[in-house]
Amino acid sequence: MVVLHTAKHGWLAGAERRVRARPAAVREEFALAGQAVGTEPLRPATDPQGLVFGTADDRARARLLTVLAEVLPDRLLENEIERLYRHGGDAERRGVLRALELLPDSVVRLGLELVADGLSSDDPRLIAAAMGPFAAEHLDQERWRQGVMACLLTGVTLSAVARLVPRTDSELLRMADGLARERRAAGREIGPDLRSLLGMTVLLALVPPRSPDGRR
């Protein structure tokens, strides 16, 4: 696991103070996070690309957004988060997506829009960030299934999908089976994540049916 050095801790503490004193400072601090604390994965041994647990700069940006949520009223917070996402690069967008689970309910509507945008990307790290705990809690079942399929199609490990097992249903397995058939017909390899998902068919038969909102 990545441990921030004293200087990096010092930068983050200072950035938090600057955001508390002047919320608009988050725009500069958000952009500087990668340079200031590094971009290393938090768990390099098991997650070398940071797809599952994120990176040091993801964590720093999440901290900045939680501070911002403490000092801005709901509407201004929503506006600032959208600005950071829309005007930021991939790293900034990823930081917003990973922070959504930590933010107040007032940003859920915006969060769903940003998750949809992240899932439409061809960047595996954005897709992985979009399928975290926020998506597991708030995406409807149809959009959540599409997110899982986006992971399979772009090579994102399904370990990045929060609450994969409890939210998996027969329709997702049908979609996964269709993808497997297409790959077999094209002579392409069926990866371990797709094989693992298809293997949940037996498990699904042992659990109660899912309610319309995607929960059991």
Secondary structure, DSSP 8 states (H G I E B T S, - for coil): -----HHHHHHHHHHHHHHHH-GGGHHHHHHHHHHHH---BSSTTT-TTSTTT-BHHHHHHHHHHHHHHHHS-HHHHHHHHHHHHHHS-HHHHHHHHHHGGGS-GGGHHHHHHHHHHHHTSS-HHHHHHHTSHHHHHHS-HHHHHHHHHHHHHHT--GGGSTTHHHH--HHHHHHHHHHHHHHHHTT----HHHHHHHTTHHHHTTS----TTS--
